[in-house]
Amino acid sequence: MIAYPARLDVPRELIQHVVRLLRAERRTVGTRPGTRALTCFYQAIMVLVWFRKGEDKTTLGAGFGVSRATAYRYVAEAVRVLAAQTPTLHDALTRVAADGWSHVILDGKLFDTDRLAETIATVKDDTIDAWYSGKHRDFGANIQAIMRPDGLPIWTSDAMPGHLHDLTCAQRLDATGALYWAASELGLPTLADSGYEGAGQGIHAPYKQPADGRRLAVDNRAYNAVLRSMRCLGERGFAILVGRWRTLRHSTAIPRQVGDIVRAALHLTHFEYRYLPPSC
């Protein structure tokens, strides 16, 4: 095996932040000093390398002198600790309103995963793969996210099976209920794409083209143009996460764990955003 120098392009403050969280976790679980293969500092670097570069955990562990099983265990521990730092949806919406933003943007994305042999029966009694998306023709986990008007994501959801529609996922996660509350109590409406048509009061989606081929009315076309011009910046929310943390581009973890991984990446992004604004 040949070793070579490499550079991890994250702020030192981010590494120190992850070190503090890991140190607190070790104290909480009662880890005795000197019993771990890596110190909190090197565990933090290993985890950030995995998030930033998407390294195979066997190769990653070898680079840090630990076994494959230890690398999996250390990464899973850090993901759990980082994901726990993210705010609830209500807290995130309250903070956005307090910061003076005019609205939020709702969007969903299928995060690519390995195939999972979990099936589900449809309403027609057909058996389908639960984590297969017919729209994307790929296996993955559906993650819902709320973005600020500038595109920075403020909240991401648990992983939902890939076969589900975006609106169905938002409703099952009760994200729509929280957005109704934000619109009525905080004066914070939500902008969404046509996949959320009929979501309810306070969630604004564009008008769809009439099925009979007629053109939309002028005022409806104007409404759609304004809505899309304001919502388009929300498209960069997932691009910030996936572009910065390459491990999100394809996950070999159990699809239901993808929600925690994305939340952990969200927390890293928010902390890093203070020191290194994303270029995407």
matplotlib code that plots the C-alpha trace (Angstrom):
import matplotlib.pyplot as plt

x = [0.0, 1.3, 0.6, 0.3, -0.4, -3.8, -5.6, -9.1, -10.7, -12.8, -12.3, -10.3, -13.2, -15.4, -13.0, -12.8, -16.6, -16.9, -14.2, -16.1, -19.3, -17.5, -15.7, -19.1, -20.5, -17.7, -18.2, -21.9, -21.5, -18.7, -15.8, -12.6, -9.5, -7.1, -9.6, -10.4, -8.3, -8.5, -8.7, -11.6, -9.5, -8.6, -12.1, -13.4, -11.0, -11.9, -15.6, -15.2, -13.1, -15.9, -18.5, -16.4, -14.9, -17.3, -14.4, -15.0, -14.9, -12.4, -10.0, -10.8, -10.2, -6.9, -5.7, -6.3, -5.0, -8.3, -10.3, -13.3, -15.7, -14.2, -14.5, -18.1, -18.7, -16.9, -18.8, -22.1, -21.5, -20.5, -23.6, -25.9, -24.2, -24.3, -27.9, -29.0, -27.8, -30.3, -33.4, -37.0, -39.1, -41.0, -37.8, -36.3, -39.4, -39.5, -35.9, -36.4, -39.3, -37.3, -34.5, -36.9, -37.2, -40.4, -41.0, -39.6, -39.3, -40.4, -38.7, -38.0, -35.1, -34.4, -31.1, -29.5, -28.9, -28.1, -31.1, -33.1, -35.3, -38.2, -41.6, -45.0, -48.5, -50.2, -53.9, -54.3, -52.6, -49.5, -46.2, -43.5, -40.1, -40.7, -37.5, -37.7, -38.8, -40.6, -40.1, -36.3, -36.0, -33.6, -33.5, -33.3, -34.7, -37.1, -35.9, -38.0, -36.3, -37.2, -35.0, -34.6, -35.2, -31.5, -31.4, -29.7, -31.5, -32.8, -34.5, -34.4, -36.7, -36.5, -36.0, -39.2, -39.5, -38.6, -41.8, -43.8, -44.8, -43.3, -46.7, -47.4, -44.1, -44.6, -48.1, -46.9, -44.0, -46.5, -44.4, -47.5, -49.1, -46.0, -46.1, -49.8, -48.9, -46.0, -48.2, -51.0, -49.0, -45.7, -46.8, -44.3, -45.8, -44.3, -43.4, -43.4, -43.3, -46.2, -45.6, -47.2, -50.4, -53.3, -51.1, -53.3, -53.5, -50.2, -48.3, -48.3, -47.8, -48.0, -51.2, -51.0, -51.7, -55.4, -55.8, -57.9, -54.9, -56.2, -53.7, -53.7, -55.4, -53.1, -53.3, -52.5, -49.4, -48.2, -48.7, -46.6, -43.9, -43.6, -43.7, -41.0, -38.8, -39.0, -38.8, -35.9, -33.2, -34.5, -33.2, -29.7, -30.5, -29.9, -27.0, -25.3, -25.5, -24.7, -22.0, -20.2, -20.6, -19.9, -21.0, -24.6, -24.3, -24.7, -25.3, -24.5, -26.2, -29.7, -32.0, -33.8, -30.5, -30.1, -32.2, -29.7, -26.8, -28.4, -29.3, -25.6, -24.5, -27.0, -25.5, -22.0, -23.1, -24.7, -21.6, -19.2, -21.4, -20.1, -16.5, -16.6, -19.8, -20.6, -19.6, -22.5]
y = [0.0, 3.4, 6.5, 10.0, 13.4, 14.9, 18.1, 18.3, 21.5, 22.3, 25.1, 24.2, 25.6, 22.9, 20.1, 21.7, 21.8, 18.1, 17.2, 19.0, 17.1, 13.7, 14.4, 15.2, 12.0, 9.9, 11.5, 10.8, 7.1, 6.8, 6.0, 5.5, 7.6, 5.6, 2.9, 4.1, 3.4, 7.0, 10.3, 12.6, 14.7, 11.9, 10.5, 13.9, 14.1, 10.6, 11.4, 14.7, 12.9, 10.4, 13.2, 15.3, 12.7, 9.7, 7.3, 3.6, 2.8, -0.1, 2.2, 5.0, 2.8, 1.6, 5.2, 5.9, 2.6, 1.1, -1.9, -1.8, -2.5, 0.3, 2.8, 1.9, 2.3, 5.6, 7.1, 5.9, 7.4, 10.8, 10.7, 10.2, 12.9, 15.5, 14.7, 15.3, 18.9, 19.9, 21.9, 20.6, 21.9, 24.3, 25.7, 26.1, 28.0, 30.2, 31.1, 32.0, 34.2, 35.9, 36.6, 38.5, 36.2, 36.6, 32.9, 29.4, 26.9, 23.3, 20.7, 16.9, 14.9, 11.2, 10.3, 7.4, 4.2, 0.6, -1.7, -2.9, -6.0, -4.5, -4.7, -3.2, -3.9, -1.1, -0.3, -2.6, -5.4, -5.3, -5.9, -3.3, -2.4, 0.1, 2.1, 2.2, 5.5, 5.0, 8.7, 8.6, 4.9, 4.3, 3.1, 5.7, 7.5, 10.5, 13.4, 16.5, 19.8, 23.4, 26.2, 29.9, 32.2, 32.4, 28.6, 27.6, 24.5, 24.9, 21.5, 18.0, 15.1, 11.5, 9.1, 8.0, 5.1, 6.2, 5.0, 7.7, 11.0, 14.3, 15.5, 12.1, 12.2, 15.8, 14.8, 11.7, 13.6, 16.2, 18.9, 20.3, 20.8, 22.8, 24.9, 25.7, 26.8, 29.0, 30.6, 31.4, 32.2, 33.5, 35.1, 32.8, 31.3, 28.3, 28.2, 24.7, 23.1, 21.5, 18.2, 19.8, 20.9, 20.7, 20.7, 23.3, 26.8, 28.7, 26.3, 27.9, 25.7, 26.7, 26.2, 23.2, 23.4, 22.4, 18.8, 19.7, 21.6, 25.1, 27.8, 29.0, 32.4, 35.4, 36.0, 32.3, 32.5, 35.6, 33.9, 31.0, 33.2, 35.1, 32.0, 30.2, 33.3, 33.3, 29.6, 28.9, 29.7, 26.9, 24.5, 25.2, 23.9, 20.2, 21.3, 22.8, 19.6, 17.2, 19.4, 19.9, 16.5, 13.8, 10.9, 12.0, 11.3, 7.6, 5.8, 2.2, 2.5, 1.2, 3.7, 4.5, 5.8, 8.3, 10.8, 11.0, 11.2, 14.2, 15.9, 15.5, 17.0, 19.8, 20.6, 20.6, 22.9, 25.4, 25.5, 25.7, 28.4, 30.9, 30.4, 29.2, 30.2, 27.5, 28.5, 26.6]
z = [0.0, -1.0, 1.2, -0.3, 1.2, 0.9, 1.9, 3.4, 2.3, 5.4, 7.9, 11.0, 13.1, 11.7, 12.7, 16.2, 16.4, 15.5, 18.0, 20.8, 19.9, 19.8, 23.1, 24.7, 23.3, 24.8, 28.2, 28.0, 27.2, 29.7, 27.4, 29.5, 28.3, 26.1, 25.2, 21.7, 18.6, 17.5, 19.5, 19.0, 16.7, 14.3, 14.4, 13.4, 10.5, 9.4, 9.4, 7.6, 4.9, 4.5, 4.1, 1.9, -0.4, -0.1, 0.6, 0.8, 4.6, 4.2, 2.5, 4.9, 7.9, 6.5, 6.0, 9.7, 10.9, 12.0, 10.9, 8.5, 11.4, 13.5, 10.6, 10.2, 13.9, 14.2, 11.2, 12.4, 15.8, 14.3, 12.0, 15.0, 17.0, 14.2, 13.1, 16.7, 16.4, 13.7, 14.8, 14.5, 11.7, 13.9, 15.4, 12.0, 10.7, 13.8, 13.3, 9.6, 10.4, 13.2, 10.7, 8.6, 5.5, 3.5, 2.6, 2.5, -0.3, -0.1, -2.3, -2.4, -3.8, -4.4, -2.8, -4.7, -2.7, -3.3, -4.2, -1.2, -1.4, 0.4, -1.3, -0.8, -2.1, -4.1, -4.0, -7.0, -5.0, -7.2, -5.5, -6.1, -4.7, -1.9, -2.5, -6.3, -7.9, -11.3, -12.0, -11.6, -12.6, -9.7, -6.1, -3.4, -0.4, -0.7, 1.4, 1.9, 2.6, 3.5, 2.1, 2.8, -0.1, -0.8, -1.2, 2.1, 3.5, 7.0, 7.6, 6.1, 6.8, 7.6, 4.7, 3.0, 0.4, -3.1, -4.6, -2.8, -4.3, -2.9, -1.6, 0.0, 1.8, 3.0, 4.4, 6.1, 7.7, 8.9, 7.1, 5.5, 9.0, 10.2, 7.0, 7.5, 11.0, 9.7, 7.1, 9.6, 12.8, 11.4, 8.2, 6.4, 3.2, 1.3, -2.4, -4.1, -7.5, -9.3, -7.4, -4.4, -6.1, -3.7, -0.6, 1.1, 2.4, 2.7, 0.3, -3.2, -6.3, -9.9, -12.0, -14.3, -18.0, -18.7, -19.7, -22.8, -24.3, -23.7, -22.7, -19.1, -18.5, -18.6, -14.8, -14.1, -16.4, -14.7, -11.3, -12.5, -13.8, -10.5, -8.4, -10.4, -10.4, -6.6, -6.1, -8.5, -5.9, -3.7, -6.3, -5.1, -1.6, -2.4, -4.7, -1.8, 0.2, -2.6, -4.1, -0.9, 0.7, -2.0, 0.2, -0.4, -4.1, -3.5, -0.2, 0.5, 3.9, 4.6, 2.9, 6.1, 7.5, 4.7, 6.6, 9.4, 7.0, 5.2, 8.5, 9.6, 6.4, 6.9, 10.3, 8.9, 6.1, 8.5, 10.7, 7.7, 6.1, 8.6, 7.5, 3.9, 2.0, -0.7, -4.2, -5.9]

ax = plt.figure().add_subplot(projection="3d")
ax.plot(x, y, z, "-o")
ax.set_aspect("equal")
plt.show()
